[in-house]
């Protein structure tokens, strides 16, 4: 189970990134979105005063989230980094590759005003894999925002690789990495409910008030983020549709199932429907619209920015194949851009996409199961 839930940070540590010759660092940037809207983003520090942190005694639970949204008049607003600087420095140091990779900018303009011409926006939550970061799904997140969604990304503190709080304060897992995945899934579901409460009740930054349509909420996640998605849906009926990207299923939702739409994306290898009994149980107990997509040539880290980042850090061909598969980068990115959008368009906007109806020549590597 563990290998299916690790983030790229843990994978790279395990893979022992080879020492590189003294050369100029390579630049990493997430893929640019293809939608018609420019993007704004804002980071928020949330403190749950009603909950003691489940990982570190004596502290209240606190989170960092980012909201990504269609924006206007973005020219004078700076681009957000893929990861905040202090967090990025710590992240690269922990990977053993400081000075070898430069983590560049996103296409999101920090604090840019929302495009109010689009009305209230459907909301999609994103939960990353274990020992990962909310940055890892930036490519998919920005694509959705460029298509008219408000996307909220969550760092699950003491589970994430590194979280940067205001003032440059950094928080990492005191034990090195998460190993109790059942507990982590429950904590993440609680985090998600708290975030939804905050988005519904708190005063959002200037320019975002009244922007979010809290009656149209979806969620997706990668790896343990997939388990977070299904468990959060089980705990909170405000989430209308869920998508797991090579995601685990843990906790009572496997036996209880869900009555709302759910899209299972998996790979032919370890952890897919064919070899994961818990995922098969969950699938059997889904009572609403359901679809299982298997992506030939993909591997566990083919469903986020890892598919580009891992090609920058000097892994061998065999190590790359084990992590991001043999699927070409541009095909993996095409899948990331097309299928989450089609899913959330159908169930949050009522726009039926033929992409979800059955096999298509556009994606010959995708197998459909209902």
C-alpha positions as a Markdown table, in Angstrom:
| # | Residue | x | y | z |
|---|---|---|---|---|
| 1 | Unk | 0.0 | 0.0 | 0.0 |
| 2 | Unk | 2.7 | 2.5 | 1.0 |
| 3 | Unk | 4.3 | 2.9 | -2.5 |
| 4 | Unk | 0.9 | 4.0 | -3.9 |
| 5 | Unk | 0.5 | 6.8 | -1.4 |
| 6 | Unk | 3.9 | 8.5 | -1.4 |
| 7 | Unk | 4.5 | 11.9 | -3.0 |
| 8 | Unk | 7.3 | 12.7 | -5.3 |
| 9 | Unk | 9.5 | 13.9 | -2.4 |
| 10 | Unk | 9.4 | 10.4 | -0.8 |
| 11 | Unk | 9.9 | 8.7 | -4.2 |
| 12 | Unk | 13.0 | 10.8 | -5.0 |
| 13 | Unk | 14.4 | 10.2 | -1.5 |
| 14 | Unk | 13.9 | 6.4 | -2.0 |
| 15 | Unk | 15.3 | 6.5 | -5.5 |
| 16 | Unk | 18.5 | 8.3 | -4.3 |
| 17 | Unk | 18.8 | 11.0 | -6.9 |
| 18 | Unk | 22.2 | 10.7 | -8.5 |
| 19 | Unk | 24.8 | 13.4 | -8.1 |
| 20 | Unk | 24.9 | 15.6 | -11.1 |
| 21 | Unk | 27.9 | 17.3 | -12.7 |
| 22 | Unk | 28.3 | 21.0 | -12.0 |
| 23 | Unk | 26.0 | 22.4 | -14.6 |
| 24 | Unk | 23.4 | 25.2 | -14.8 |
| 25 | Unk | 20.2 | 24.3 | -12.9 |
| 26 | Unk | 17.3 | 23.1 | -15.0 |
| 27 | Unk | 14.1 | 25.1 | -14.9 |
| 28 | Unk | 10.7 | 23.6 | -13.9 |
| 29 | Unk | 7.4 | 25.2 | -14.6 |
| 30 | Unk | 4.0 | 23.6 | -14.5 |
| 31 | Unk | 2.2 | 23.3 | -17.9 |
| 32 | Unk | 0.4 | 26.4 | -19.0 |
| 33 | Unk | -3.4 | 26.3 | -19.1 |
| 34 | Unk | -5.3 | 26.3 | -22.4 |
| 35 | Unk | -8.6 | 27.9 | -21.3 |
| 36 | Unk | -9.8 | 31.4 | -22.4 |
| 37 | Unk | -9.5 | 33.1 | -18.9 |
| 38 | Unk | -6.4 | 34.5 | -17.2 |
| 39 | Unk | -5.9 | 33.4 | -13.7 |
| 40 | Unk | -5.7 | 35.0 | -10.3 |
| 41 | Unk | -4.7 | 33.2 | -7.0 |
| 42 | Unk | -4.6 | 34.0 | -3.3 |
| 43 | Unk | -3.2 | 32.0 | -0.4 |
| 44 | Unk | -5.1 | 31.9 | 2.9 |
| 45 | Unk | -4.0 | 30.8 | 6.4 |
| 46 | Unk | -6.8 | 29.1 | 8.2 |
| 47 | Unk | -6.9 | 28.2 | 11.9 |
| 48 | Unk | -9.5 | 25.7 | 13.3 |
| 49 | Unk | -9.8 | 26.9 | 16.9 |
| 50 | Unk | -12.3 | 24.1 | 17.6 |
| 51 | Unk | -9.8 | 21.3 | 16.8 |
| 52 | Unk | -6.5 | 20.2 | 18.4 |
| 53 | Unk | -4.0 | 19.1 | 15.8 |
| 54 | Unk | -4.2 | 15.3 | 15.5 |
| 55 | Unk | -0.5 | 15.0 | 14.7 |
| 56 | Unk | 1.2 | 17.4 | 17.1 |
| 57 | Unk | -0.1 | 17.8 | 20.7 |
| 58 | Unk | -0.9 | 21.2 | 22.1 |
| 59 | Unk | -1.5 | 23.0 | 18.8 |
| 60 | Unk | -4.7 | 24.1 | 17.1 |
| 61 | Unk | -5.1 | 22.7 | 13.6 |
| 62 | Unk | -4.0 | 25.2 | 11.0 |
| 63 | Unk | -3.9 | 24.9 | 7.2 |
| 64 | Unk | -2.7 | 26.8 | 4.2 |
| 65 | Unk | -4.9 | 26.8 | 1.1 |
| 66 | Unk | -4.9 | 28.6 | -2.2 |
| 67 | Unk | -7.8 | 29.7 | -4.3 |
| 68 | Unk | -7.4 | 29.9 | -8.1 |
| 69 | Unk | -10.0 | 31.7 | -10.2 |
| 70 | Unk | -10.6 | 33.5 | -13.5 |
| 71 | Unk | -9.2 | 37.0 | -13.3 |
| 72 | Unk | -9.1 | 40.3 | -15.1 |
| 73 | Unk | -6.5 | 43.1 | -15.4 |
| 74 | Unk | -3.7 | 40.8 | -14.3 |
| 75 | Unk | -0.8 | 42.7 | -15.8 |
| 76 | Unk | 0.3 | 44.5 | -12.7 |
| 77 | Unk | -0.1 | 41.5 | -10.4 |
| 78 | Unk | 3.0 | 39.3 | -10.0 |
| 79 | Unk | 3.0 | 35.6 | -10.9 |
| 80 | Unk | 2.7 | 33.2 | -8.0 |
| 81 | Unk | 5.7 | 30.8 | -7.6 |
| 82 | Unk | 5.0 | 27.1 | -8.0 |
| 83 | Unk | 5.9 | 26.8 | -4.3 |
| 84 | Unk | 6.7 | 29.7 | -1.9 |
| 85 | Unk | 10.4 | 30.4 | -1.7 |
| 86 | Unk | 11.2 | 29.3 | 1.8 |
| 87 | Unk | 9.2 | 26.1 | 1.2 |
| 88 | Unk | 10.8 | 25.5 | -2.2 |
| 89 | Unk | 14.3 | 25.9 | -0.7 |
| 90 | Unk | 13.5 | 23.4 | 2.1 |
| 91 | Unk | 11.9 | 21.0 | -0.4 |
| 92 | Unk | 14.8 | 21.0 | -2.8 |
| 93 | Unk | 17.2 | 20.6 | 0.1 |
| 94 | Unk | 15.3 | 17.6 | 1.5 |
| 95 | Unk | 15.4 | 16.0 | -2.0 |
| 96 | Unk | 19.1 | 16.5 | -2.2 |
| 97 | Unk | 18.9 | 18.6 | -5.3 |
| 98 | Unk | 19.5 | 22.3 | -4.2 |
| 99 | Unk | 21.0 | 24.2 | -7.1 |
| 100 | Unk | 20.1 | 21.6 | -9.6 |
| 101 | Unk | 16.5 | 22.5 | -10.2 |
| 102 | Unk | 14.8 | 25.9 | -10.2 |
| 103 | Unk | 11.1 | 25.9 | -9.3 |
| 104 | Unk | 9.6 | 28.6 | -11.5 |
| 105 | Unk | 6.4 | 30.5 | -11.7 |
| 106 | Unk | 2.8 | 29.5 | -12.3 |
| 107 | Unk | 0.3 | 31.3 | -14.6 |
| 108 | Unk | -1.6 | 32.6 | -11.5 |
| 109 | Unk | -1.4 | 36.3 | -10.7 |
| 110 | Unk | -1.3 | 36.9 | -7.0 |
| 111 | Unk | -4.3 | 38.9 | -5.8 |
| 112 | Unk | -5.6 | 39.8 | -9.2 |
| 113 | Unk | -9.3 | 40.8 | -9.3 |
| 114 | Unk | -11.8 | 38.1 | -10.2 |
| 115 | Unk | -13.6 | 38.2 | -13.5 |
| 116 | Unk | -17.1 | 39.0 | -12.3 |
| 117 | Unk | -18.6 | 38.7 | -15.8 |
| 118 | Unk | -18.7 | 34.9 | -15.3 |
| 119 | Unk | -21.1 | 35.2 | -12.3 |
| 120 | Unk | -20.7 | 32.8 | -9.3 |
| 121 | Unk | -18.2 | 30.1 | -10.0 |
| 122 | Unk | -18.5 | 26.3 | -9.3 |
| 123 | Unk | -15.9 | 25.2 | -6.7 |
| 124 | Unk | -13.5 | 22.3 | -7.0 |
| 125 | Unk | -11.3 | 21.2 | -4.1 |
| 126 | Unk | -7.9 | 19.5 | -4.6 |
| 127 | Unk | -6.1 | 17.2 | -2.1 |
| 128 | Unk | -2.6 | 16.0 | -3.0 |
| 129 | Unk | -0.9 | 12.7 | -2.3 |
| 130 | Unk | 0.7 | 11.8 | 1.0 |
| 131 | Unk | 4.0 | 13.6 | 1.8 |
| 132 | Unk | 3.3 | 15.8 | -1.1 |
| 133 | Unk | 2.1 | 19.5 | -1.5 |
| 134 | Unk | -0.8 | 21.4 | -2.8 |
| 135 | Unk | 1.5 | 22.6 | -5.5 |
| 136 | Unk | 1.7 | 19.2 | -7.2 |
| 137 | Unk | -1.6 | 19.6 | -9.0 |
| 138 | Unk | -1.0 | 23.1 | -10.3 |
| 139 | Unk | -1.3 | 22.1 | -14.0 |
| 140 | Unk | -4.8 | 20.6 | -13.6 |
| 141 | Unk | -5.8 | 23.3 | -11.1 |
| 142 | Unk | -4.9 | 26.1 | -13.5 |
| 143 | Unk | -6.6 | 24.4 | -16.4 |
| 144 | Unk | -9.9 | 24.3 | -14.5 |
| 145 | Unk | -9.5 | 27.9 | -13.3 |
| 146 | Unk | -8.8 | 29.0 | -16.9 |
| 147 | Unk | -12.1 | 27.3 | -17.8 |
| 148 | Unk | -14.2 | 29.2 | -15.3 |
| 149 | Unk | -13.8 | 27.3 | -12.0 |
| 150 | Unk | -12.7 | 28.4 | -8.6 |
| 151 | Unk | -10.3 | 25.8 | -7.4 |
| 152 | Unk | -9.2 | 25.4 | -3.8 |
| 153 | Unk | -6.0 | 23.5 | -3.1 |
| 154 | Unk | -5.2 | 22.3 | 0.4 |
| 155 | Unk | -2.0 | 21.6 | 2.2 |
| 156 | Unk | -2.6 | 19.0 | 5.0 |
| 157 | Unk | -0.2 | 20.2 | 7.7 |
| 158 | Unk | 2.3 | 17.6 | 9.0 |
| 159 | Unk | 1.2 | 15.3 | 6.1 |
| 160 | Unk | 2.5 | 17.6 | 3.4 |
| 161 | Unk | 6.2 | 17.6 | 2.4 |
| 162 | Unk | 6.6 | 21.2 | 3.6 |
| 163 | Unk | 4.1 | 24.0 | 4.4 |
| 164 | Unk | 5.0 | 27.6 | 4.5 |
| 165 | Unk | 2.9 | 29.8 | 6.8 |
| 166 | Unk | 2.9 | 33.6 | 6.9 |
| 167 | Unk | 6.3 | 35.1 | 7.9 |
| 168 | Unk | 8.2 | 32.3 | 6.3 |
| 169 | Unk | 7.5 | 29.8 | 9.1 |
| 170 | Unk | 8.0 | 26.2 | 7.8 |
| 171 | Unk | 6.3 | 23.1 | 9.0 |
| 172 | Unk | 7.2 | 19.5 | 8.0 |
| 173 | Unk | 6.3 | 16.1 | 9.3 |
| 174 | Unk | 8.2 | 15.6 | 12.6 |
| 175 | Unk | 8.5 | 11.9 | 11.8 |
| 176 | Unk | 9.7 | 12.4 | 8.3 |
| 177 | Unk | 6.7 | 11.1 | 6.4 |
| 178 | Unk | 3.1 | 9.9 | 7.0 |
| 179 | Unk | 2.7 | 6.2 | 7.5 |
| 180 | Unk | -0.7 | 5.9 | 9.2 |
| 181 | Unk | -2.8 | 6.4 | 6.1 |
| 182 | Unk | -6.1 | 5.5 | 7.7 |
| 183 | Unk | -5.7 | 8.3 | 10.3 |
| 184 | Unk | -4.4 | 10.7 | 7.6 |
| 185 | Unk | -7.5 | 10.1 | 5.5 |
| 186 | Unk | -9.8 | 10.9 | 8.5 |
| 187 | Unk | -7.8 | 14.0 | 9.3 |
| 188 | Unk | -7.9 | 15.1 | 5.7 |
| 189 | Unk | -11.7 | 14.6 | 5.5 |
| 190 | Unk | -12.0 | 16.8 | 8.6 |
| 191 | Unk | -9.7 | 19.4 | 7.0 |
| 192 | Unk | -11.9 | 19.5 | 4.0 |
| 193 | Unk | -15.1 | 20.0 | 6.0 |
| 194 | Unk | -13.4 | 22.9 | 7.9 |
| 195 | Unk | -12.2 | 24.5 | 4.6 |
| 196 | Unk | -15.8 | 24.3 | 3.2 |
| 197 | Unk | -17.1 | 25.9 | 6.4 |
| 198 | Unk | -14.5 | 28.7 | 6.1 |
| 199 | Unk | -15.3 | 29.3 | 2.4 |
| 200 | Unk | -19.0 | 29.5 | 3.3 |
| 201 | Unk | -18.8 | 31.6 | 6.4 |
| 202 | Unk | -15.6 | 33.7 | 6.5 |
| 203 | Unk | -15.0 | 37.0 | 4.9 |
| 204 | Unk | -12.9 | 36.3 | 1.8 |
| 205 | Unk | -10.2 | 38.6 | 0.5 |
| 206 | Unk | -11.4 | 41.7 | -1.3 |
| 207 | Unk | -12.6 | 40.9 | -4.8 |
| 208 | Unk | -13.6 | 37.3 | -4.0 |
| 209 | Unk | -16.6 | 38.0 | -1.8 |
| 210 | Unk | -19.7 | 36.3 | -3.3 |
| 211 | Unk | -17.6 | 34.7 | -6.0 |
| 212 | Unk | -18.0 | 31.0 | -4.9 |
| 213 | Unk | -21.1 | 29.0 | -5.6 |
| 214 | Unk | -21.2 | 26.8 | -2.6 |
| 215 | Unk | -24.1 | 24.8 | -4.0 |
| 216 | Unk | -21.9 | 23.5 | -6.8 |
| 217 | Unk | -18.9 | 21.8 | -5.2 |
| 218 | Unk | -16.7 | 19.0 | -6.5 |
| 219 | Unk | -13.4 | 17.5 | -5.3 |
| 220 | Unk | -10.5 | 15.6 | -6.8 |
| 221 | Unk | -7.2 | 14.2 | -5.5 |
| 222 | Unk | -4.2 | 12.1 | -6.4 |
| 223 | Unk | -3.1 | 9.0 | -4.5 |
| 224 | Unk | -4.0 | 9.6 | -0.8 |
| 225 | Unk | -5.8 | 12.6 | -2.1 |
| 226 | Unk | -8.2 | 10.2 | -3.9 |
| 227 | Unk | -8.9 | 8.5 | -0.5 |
| 228 | Unk | -9.4 | 12.0 | 1.0 |
| 229 | Unk | -11.9 | 12.8 | -1.8 |
| 230 | Unk | -14.1 | 9.7 | -1.3 |
| 231 | Unk | -13.9 | 10.0 | 2.5 |
| 232 | Unk | -14.7 | 13.7 | 2.4 |
| 233 | Unk | -17.7 | 13.0 | 0.2 |
| 234 | Unk | -18.9 | 10.3 | 2.7 |
| 235 | Unk | -18.6 | 12.8 | 5.5 |
| 236 | Unk | -20.0 | 15.9 | 3.8 |
| 237 | Unk | -22.9 | 15.9 | 1.3 |
| 238 | Unk | -22.0 | 19.4 | 0.1 |
| 239 | Unk | -19.5 | 17.7 | -2.2 |
| 240 | Unk | -21.6 | 16.8 | -5.3 |
| 241 | Unk | -19.0 | 14.9 | -7.4 |
| 242 | Unk | -15.6 | 13.3 | -6.8 |
| 243 | Unk | -12.6 | 12.2 | -8.9 |
| 244 | Unk | -9.7 | 10.0 | -7.7 |
| 245 | Unk | -6.5 | 10.1 | -9.8 |
| 246 | Unk | -4.9 | 6.7 | -9.1 |
| 247 | Unk | -6.3 | 7.1 | -5.6 |
| 248 | Unk | -6.6 | 4.8 | -2.7 |
| 249 | Unk | -9.9 | 4.2 | -0.8 |
| 250 | Unk | -9.7 | 3.9 | 2.9 |
| 251 | Unk | -12.1 | 3.9 | 5.8 |
| 252 | Unk | -15.9 | 3.3 | 6.0 |
| 253 | Unk | -16.6 | 4.7 | 2.6 |
| 254 | Unk | -15.4 | 1.6 | 0.9 |
| 255 | Unk | -18.2 | -0.5 | 2.3 |
| 256 | Unk | -20.8 | 2.3 | 2.5 |
| 257 | Unk | -20.2 | 3.5 | -1.0 |
| 258 | Unk | -21.6 | 6.8 | -2.4 |
| 259 | Unk | -24.7 | 7.8 | -4.2 |
| 260 | Unk | -23.1 | 10.8 | -6.0 |
| 261 | Unk | -21.1 | 10.7 | -9.2 |
| 262 | Unk | -17.6 | 9.4 | -8.9 |
| 263 | Unk | -14.8 | 8.9 | -11.5 |
| 264 | Unk | -12.0 | 6.4 | -10.8 |
| 265 | Unk | -8.9 | 6.9 | -12.8 |
| 266 | Unk | -6.2 | 4.2 | -12.4 |
| 267 | Unk | -3.3 | 2.6 | -14.1 |
| 268 | Unk | -2.7 | -1.0 | -15.3 |
| 269 | Unk | 0.0 | -1.6 | -12.7 |
| 270 | Unk | 0.0 | -1.9 | -8.9 |
| 271 | Unk | -2.9 | -0.3 | -7.2 |
| 272 | Unk | -5.4 | -0.3 | -10.0 |
| 273 | Unk | -8.8 | -1.8 | -9.9 |
| 274 | Unk | -7.5 | -5.2 | -11.0 |
| 275 | Unk | -5.2 | -5.5 | -8.0 |
| 276 | Unk | -6.7 | -3.3 | -5.2 |
| 277 | Unk | -9.4 | -5.2 | -3.3 |
| 278 | Unk | -10.5 | -2.1 | -1.3 |
| 279 | Unk | -10.9 | -0.1 | -4.6 |
| 280 | Unk | -13.0 | -2.9 | -6.0 |
| 281 | Unk | -15.2 | -3.0 | -2.9 |
| 282 | Unk | -15.7 | 0.8 | -3.2 |
| 283 | Unk | -16.5 | 0.5 | -6.9 |
| 284 | Unk | -19.1 | -2.2 | -6.3 |
| 285 | Unk | -20.8 | 0.0 | -3.7 |
| 286 | Unk | -21.1 | 3.1 | -5.8 |
| 287 | Unk | -24.8 | 3.8 | -6.4 |
| 288 | Unk | -24.6 | 6.9 | -8.5 |
| 289 | Unk | -23.1 | 7.6 | -11.8 |
| 290 | Unk | -19.7 | 5.9 | -12.0 |
| 291 | Unk | -16.9 | 5.4 | -14.5 |
| 292 | Unk | -13.5 | 3.8 | -14.3 |
| 293 | Unk | -10.8 | 5.0 | -16.7 |
| 294 | Unk | -7.5 | 3.1 | -17.0 |
| 295 | Unk | -4.7 | 4.9 | -18.7 |
| 296 | Unk | -2.3 | 2.6 | -20.6 |
| 297 | Unk | 1.3 | 3.5 | -20.2 |
| 298 | Unk | 0.7 | 5.6 | -17.2 |
| 299 | Unk | 2.1 | 5.0 | -13.7 |
| 300 | Unk | 1.3 | 6.3 | -10.3 |
| 301 | Unk | 2.8 | 9.8 | -10.7 |
| 302 | Unk | 1.4 | 10.4 | -14.2 |
| 303 | Unk | -1.5 | 12.5 | -12.9 |
| 304 | Unk | 0.0 | 15.8 | -11.8 |
| 305 | Unk | 3.0 | 18.1 | -12.2 |
| 306 | Unk | 5.2 | 15.1 | -11.3 |
| 307 | Unk | 4.9 | 13.9 | -14.9 |
| 308 | Unk | 7.1 | 17.0 | -15.8 |
| 309 | Unk | 9.0 | 17.6 | -12.6 |
| 310 | Unk | 10.5 | 14.1 | -12.4 |
| 311 | Unk | 12.0 | 14.5 | -15.8 |
| 312 | Unk | 14.1 | 17.3 | -14.5 |
| 313 | Unk | 15.9 | 15.6 | -11.6 |
| 314 | Unk | 18.2 | 13.2 | -13.2 |
| 315 | Unk | 16.4 | 9.9 | -12.7 |
| 316 | Unk | 17.3 | 6.9 | -14.9 |
| 317 | Unk | 15.0 | 5.7 | -17.7 |
| 318 | Unk | 13.9 | 2.8 | -15.5 |
| 319 | Unk | 13.2 | 5.0 | -12.5 |
| 320 | Unk | 11.1 | 7.4 | -14.6 |
| 321 | Unk | 9.1 | 4.5 | -16.1 |
| 322 | Unk | 8.4 | 3.2 | -12.6 |
| 323 | Unk | 7.1 | 6.5 | -11.4 |
| 324 | Unk | 5.5 | 8.3 | -14.4 |
| 325 | Unk | 5.2 | 5.3 | -16.8 |
| 326 | Unk | 6.0 | 5.1 | -20.5 |
| 327 | Unk | 3.2 | 7.5 | -21.6 |
| 328 | Unk | 4.7 | 10.5 | -23.3 |
| 329 | Unk | 4.6 | 13.7 | -21.3 |
| 330 | Unk | 2.3 | 15.5 | -23.7 |
| 331 | Unk | -0.2 | 12.6 | -23.7 |
| 332 | Unk | -0.3 | 12.6 | -19.9 |
| 333 | Unk | -0.9 | 16.4 | -19.9 |
| 334 | Unk | -3.6 | 16.1 | -22.5 |
| 335 | Unk | -5.4 | 13.6 | -20.3 |
| 336 | Unk | -5.0 | 15.9 | -17.3 |
| 337 | Unk | -6.5 | 18.9 | -19.2 |
| 338 | Unk | -9.4 | 17.0 | -20.8 |
| 339 | Unk | -10.9 | 14.5 | -18.4 |
| 340 | Unk | -11.2 | 16.4 | -15.0 |
| 341 | Unk | -12.8 | 19.3 | -17.0 |
| 342 | Unk | -15.2 | 17.0 | -18.8 |
| 343 | Unk | -16.2 | 15.4 | -15.4 |
| 344 | Unk | -16.8 | 18.6 | -13.5 |
| 345 | Unk | -18.5 | 20.3 | -16.5 |
| 346 | Unk | -21.0 | 17.5 | -16.5 |
| 347 | Unk | -21.8 | 17.4 | -12.8 |
| 348 | Unk | -21.3 | 21.0 | -11.7 |
| 349 | Unk | -22.4 | 22.8 | -14.8 |
| 350 | Unk | -24.7 | 20.3 | -16.5 |
| 351 | Unk | -22.7 | 20.4 | -19.7 |
| 352 | Unk | -22.6 | 16.8 | -21.1 |
| 353 | Unk | -19.3 | 15.9 | -22.6 |
| 354 | Unk | -19.1 | 13.0 | -25.1 |
| 355 | Unk | -15.6 | 12.3 | -23.7 |
| 356 | Unk | -17.1 | 10.5 | -20.7 |
| 357 | Unk | -19.5 | 8.4 | -22.9 |
| 358 | Unk | -17.0 | 5.8 | -24.3 |
| 359 | Unk | -13.7 | 5.2 | -26.1 |
| 360 | Unk | -12.6 | 8.0 | -28.4 |
| 361 | Unk | -9.8 | 8.2 | -31.0 |
| 362 | Unk | -8.6 | 11.3 | -29.2 |
| 363 | Unk | -7.4 | 9.1 | -26.3 |
| 364 | Unk | -6.6 | 5.7 | -27.6 |
| 365 | Unk | -4.7 | 4.9 | -24.4 |
| 366 | Unk | -7.8 | 5.2 | -22.2 |
| 367 | Unk | -10.0 | 2.2 | -21.4 |
| 368 | Unk | -13.5 | 2.7 | -20.1 |
| 369 | Unk | -15.3 | 0.5 | -17.5 |
| 370 | Unk | -18.8 | 1.1 | -16.1 |
